[in-house]
């Protein structure tokens, strides 16, 4: 597979993501629910990091904090040089839109839009010129190997092709960080391997990737694996 080139910017020390001593607590019916405690990590450009651990260990909460969907109760999350807790809702929306790309287990493609229009949506939201959107979408489609599916709708292509489209949508705006939440969990083994090769190629091309996974094969292609349990990082390589 050719190297995918959608390089992102980083913060002053070269790390697109810096998490320091983060805690997250939610209000529950029986009192406070502690989702994360004392979590710290850096993710460098060109690095692919796996988060592993049982369901409910805090992986999704951490992805939400790095993805600017939520704010920490304590500690700091810095994405592309921006301290998320300093931002209001509009600022978080802009940071999430412009600097974060997310790949979901169930693709989250809009069924009424063509594959090309799904991929171009982050650029439409940024109000980029149509010609620039078309050029970036074409490049992303070619990079993930589905240029011939640009006019198709999600229901007309396979699961593996839908995940490729989701990857193209996640990289089309050259985000600082790509978040992947169980990206192979809804794919057969052959398509899962293809998606993992594609993600590895993105990291080799300079992207920063944080992936939550239960898959040993997915974790094996990463530069580092961090184990989570009860809201903490309890081990890693």
MOURFEN-V413567 format. One record per helix or strand of 3 or more residues. SS is the DSSP state (h for helix, s for strand). FROM is the first residue (numbers start at 1). LEN is the number of residues. If there is no record, write none. Layout:
BEGIN
ss->(SS | SS)
from->(FROM | FROM)
len->(LEN | LEN)
END
This chain:
BEGIN
ss->(s | s | s | h | s | h | h | s | h | h | h | h | h | s | h | s | h | s | s)
from->(15 | 31 | 48 | 59 | 74 | 84 | 89 | 100 | 115 | 130 | 147 | 154 | 159 | 177 | 189 | 209 | 216 | 224 | 232)
len->(14 | 14 | 5 | 8 | 6 | 3 | 11 | 4 | 11 | 15 | 3 | 3 | 13 | 5 | 16 | 4 | 5 | 6 | 5)
END
